[in-house]
Amino acid sequence: MSVILAILLFVASADSAEAPLSTVRDLYRAAAYDDALVLLNGLHGNPQHPDEERAIEQYRALCLLALGRVPEAERAIESLVTIAPSYHLPADEASPRVRSLFGAVRRRVLPDIIQQKYADAKAAFDRKDSASASTGFTQVLDLLADPDVASAASQPPLSSLRPLAVDFRNLSEVAAAPPPIPSQPAVPSPSPAAPPRSTTSSPAPAIERRIYGPEDANVVPPVILRQVLPPVGEVFAVRQGMVEIIIDETGSVEAATTRVAVNPVYDRLVLSAAKNWRYRAASLDGTPVRFRKIVQIDLKPR
């Protein structure tokens, strides 16, 4: 009791968030679970750093479990997983029983969290916040690889999120990349004995035409006139793919590149078919421009 009273006196004099959490840890180790919960309830709901919020919910769950209040402990674990979806209990800080319950709660709530993270990342992508979108889609892919959701990740609806998250992350990274620094033209040194100019004008050097993309908000994207994918036979593996095409100012496909492969044979068929695709060209202030477009391949065998 003297140890517990000394700890409580220390709590009264502590002003920082780290001091109460350190005290909670000492109370938990001293088996003073009710006293620890009183302190945790005072911290709960106040603005905290994410790591501190995670620690608060973790110790709430541990204390509640020690007191046999399992339903309340499960709700604390749910809050912990929501705050830190990728967090795992260290093996040396929890008993097998606690880790088992923690894993069961993660398996139950992570699928909904992953779908919400994907929706948040897609919303960031739609509003052209490429950096946040890239971070969000990366987190979705990391969570889909978590062993606790291995079974759910192989079935709908999570199974369809992985290829979409990969594609949107790639697009976000391209959009977030800084534009290349234009090279400065070299200034020719004057020649003291320059020959007289010829009266015949030489042709002007060709100017490289810029390729616009989905990240250019002021460009009207191309409109599909003909974009037919080759049929998928039973011999092809059924999986999603992605092709990047460059559409010129006339609406024709200037170049096509496989970004996410489907099947070596089918990929060649798609690149060949892309030569015949036609579009109403993208435009900038009414002027046709070149445009980079991503074509998703998501087919089923006939």
N, C-alpha and C positions, 0 to 999 in steps of 0.2 A: 504493500500500500504506500509506503514511503517513496518508492520509486515512481509509482503512478502519480502521486501528488506532486512530486518534483517536476515530472514531465508536464503536468497540467499548468503549473506555475510558469514553466518556460513558454507554453503556448500563449499565455496571457500577455507576455512581454514581446512576442514575435510579431513583426510587421510584414515581413515578406511572405510570398506564397510558398517558397521552398521550405521555410521553417515549419509551418503547419504540416506539410507532407512528410517531413522528416520525423515530426512528432507522431503522426499517424503510423508510420512504420514502426516506431518504437512501441507504441501502444499495441499494435497488432502482434508484435513479437512477445510482448508481455501478456498476451491473451486478454487484454482489456478491450474486447470487441465493441461493447456498448459505448465506452468512452470514445473509441476511435470513430464510431459512427456519428456521435454527436458532433465531433469536429468536422467530419466529412460532410455532414448535412449542412453545416455552416458554410463550407466552401462550395457546395454544389449549387449550380445556377449562376454563380458569379463569373464574370469574364475571366478566362484563364488562357494561358498558352496551350496549344493542342496537346503537348506532352504532359502538361499538368492535368488537363481534363482527363486524359487517358489514365493517368496514375490515380486520380480520384475515383473513377469508376472501377478501376481494378481493385483497389483496396475496399471499396464498398462491397463488391462482389465477394471478396475473400472473407470479410467480416460477416456478411449475411450468411454465407455458407457455413462458417464456423458456428453460427448461432442456430443453424438448421432452418433458416428462412430461404428455402430454395427458390420459390417463385420470384421473390424480390431480387435474389441474386441473379437469376436469369435475365431479369429486366436490366440490371446493372451491366451485365455482360453485353446485352444488345446495344446499350448506349456506348459501351467501350468499342464494340466492333464498328458502330456507325462513325465514331470519331476517328478511329484508326483501323480501317478495314484490313490492312496488311499485317497488323501486329499479331505476334504469336507469344504465348506465355513462355518464358524461359523454363527449361526443364528443372533447373535448380531452385526455382522460386515458387513452385506449386506442386502439390501432390498429384499422383496419377488420376485421382478422382476429380480434382479441380480441372485438370487439363482435359479430361474426357468431357466434362460438362461444357467447358469453354469451346471445344471443337464441335460439339453437337449444336450449340447455339450459332456458331459461325456458319456451319453447313445450312442451317435453317434461314438465316437472315442475309447471307452474302449474295444469293441470286438477285434479290430485290435491290440490294445496294449497287450491284454491278449494272443492272438495267438503269438505275437512276443516274449513275456516273456516266453511262453512255449517253443518256438523254441530255445531261448537262454539257458534255463535250460537243455533242451535235448542235446544241443551241449556240455554243461559243463559235463553232465552225460557221453556222448560218449568219451570225452577226459579224463574221470576218475577224474574230479575235483568234488569230491563228496560233499564237503562243499558248493560250489557255486550252485551245482545242487539242493541240499536240500533246500537252501534258495530261489532259483528261483521257484521251484515247490510249496513251501509254499506260496509265493507271488501270484502265479497263483490261488491257491485254495482260498486265501483271497479275491482276486478280483472277482472270480466267485460267491462268497457269497455276493457281494455288491448289495444293493437293486436297484441301477441304472441299473444293467444288469440282473436283475432277469428274465425278459422275454427272452432276448437273450441267457442266460445261459441254458435255458431249451430246446433250439433248436440247430440243427447242424449249424455250426461246433463246437460251444462251449460245447454242451452237451456231446460230446465224450471226451473232454479234462479232465473233473473232475476225472473219474476213472483212466485214464492214469497217471494224475499228482499224485494221491494218491499212485499208485503202484511204480512209479519212485521215489517219495519222500521216501517211505519206503526202497527201495533198496539203495538209496543214504545215508540214515541215517545208515543203516547197514554197508555200505562200509566205511563211515566216522568214525564209532566208533573205538576207539583205541583197538588194540589187547589185550587180557587178559594177565596180568603179570604172567609168568610161576612161579609156586610155587617151592621153593628151597627144594630139598630132605633133610630130617633130617639126620644129621650125627650121627650114633650110637656111644654111649660111649663104650670104650673097657671094656670087662669083664675080671677080673683077673683070674677067674676060668672057662674059656670057655672050653667046652668039645671038644675032638678031632673031626676033621671033618670026616664026613662020606665019604667013597669012592664012594658012589652013588650020582651022580650029580642030583640036583633038577632042575625042569623046570624053565626057566627064566620068570619073570613076563611079562604079556602081555603089549605091548606098545600101547597106544591109537593112532589110525590113525587120522591124521588131515583131516578136511573137507575143501576143497577149494571152491571158489565161483567166481562169475563174476568179483570181484574186484582184483583177482590175475591175473595180466597181463601175467605172464610167464607160465600159465597153458593153455593147449589146451582144450577148453570146449568139453563136450560130443556131439556126433552126434546122432540124432534121428534115430532109426531103426523101432520102433513101438511105437506110442503115440496116441492112439485113445480115444477120449472122448465119454462118453455115449450120445445117442441121447436125445434131449430136446423135451419133450412133451408139449402140450398146458397147462398142469396143472402147469408147472413151471413158476415162474416169470422170465422174460427175463432181465437179468442184468449181468454185467461183474463180474468175480470173479478171484481169484488167489490161486494157490496151490504151496506150496514149497515141493520139493522132494529131497531126498538124494540118489544119484546114486553111487553104490559101484564100486570096481575095476573091476568087471566082466560086468558092464553095466546094472545090475539089480537095481530096486528101493528098497532101504533098508528101507526107511521111507517116509511117505507122510503126510503133515499137511495143513489144510485149513487156508489160511491167509486172504482172502477176501471171505466171504460166498456168494453163489448164492441163495441156497434154502436148507433147512435142509435135504430133501430127496435127492436132486441132489448132494449135497456135499458128502453124503455117497457113492453114485454111483461112483463119481469121485475117491474117495480114494480107493474104491475097484478095479476100473479099473486100477489105477496106479500100482497095484501089478504086472500087466502083461505087463507094458511098458518096452521096451528094448532099450538100447543105446550102441553105441560104447563108451567105458569109456573115461573119461577125462584123460589127461596124463601130467606129468611133467618130462621133459627131457627124454621122451620116456617110462616112467614108469607109469602104470595106477594108478590113485588116486581117492579118494572119492570126490564128487562134489555136491554143493548145487545149485539147479536150480529152477527158478521161472517159472511156467507154467500159462500163461494167459488163462482165460476162457471167450470167447466172442462168444456165440452161438445164433442162432435164432431158434425159434420153427419150426418144420417141419409141 
